[in-house]
Amino acid sequence: MSRLFWTYLLILNVVTFFIYGIDKYKAKKSLWRIPESTLLLLAAVGGSVGAYFGMKVWHHKTLHKKFKYGVPIILLLHLGLFIYFGII
């Protein structure tokens, strides 16, 4: 179970990171965008590390308060849960 959990987190975070990059690209090209709710949902279901680094690397959504503060809060909540349940 533990291996499956870490595989899930790894894949989800890599996908989330690139989804943030794709949305940044689409924003620059004035193309159809990925909804903010989807970006935040990806962070909430375990992709918070990918979302955080996606924001930093792609310089995306860094001025939106719900991302600027929300993603780091989600990341800290995940970290706290992992510590509480002895996952890390």
N, C-alpha and C positions, 0 to 999 in steps of 0.2 A: 504494500500500500504506500509506503513511504517513497519508493522509487517512482511510482505512478504520480504521486503528488508533486514531486520535484520536477518531473517531466512536464506535467501540466503547467506548472509555474514558469518553467523555462520557455516553453513554446508560447504561452500566453504573453509573456513579457517581450519576447522578440517580435511577435506579431503586433502588439500594442505600440512598440517603439516605431515600427515601420508604418503603421497606420497614421501615427502623428506626423511622420514625414510626408506621407502621401497627401494628407489633408493640407499641409503647408504648401506643397507643390500646387495642389488644386487652388488654393487661395491666391497664389501668385499668378496663376493662369486664368483666374476668374471662371473656373469650372465648377460643376456641381460639388458641393462640400459634404463631408461626413458630419452628421448631426453632433452637436456638443454633447447631447445625452449619451450617444454611443461612445464617444471618447471617454466620458466620465464613467460609464458603465464598465468599460474595459479595465479601467483603473480599479474600480470597486470590486470586481470579481477576481482580482489577483494580479492584475497587470500594472500595479502602482509603480513599480520600479521602472518598467518600460515607459510608462507615461511620463514619469519624472525626467528620465534621461531624454525622452523624445522632445519634451518641452525645452530642455537645455541645449541639446545638440541642434535641433531644427529651429530654435528660437520661435517656438510656436505656442500661442495661447498664454504667453507669459504676462500679459497685461490684464487678462480677464481674471477678476477676483476669485471666481469659483474654481478656476484652474490654479492660479497663483497660490491660493491658500488651501483649496480643496484637495488637490493631488498630494501635497506633502502631508496633510492631515490623514488622508487615506493610507499613505505609506507608513506613517507612524502607528496608525491603528493596526495595520497588518503586522508590523514588527512587534507591537505589544501583544497581539494574539499569538504570534509564533513563540514568543518568549513564555507567555502564560501557559500555553499548552505543551511546552518543552520541545517544540519542533526545531528550534535553533538554540 
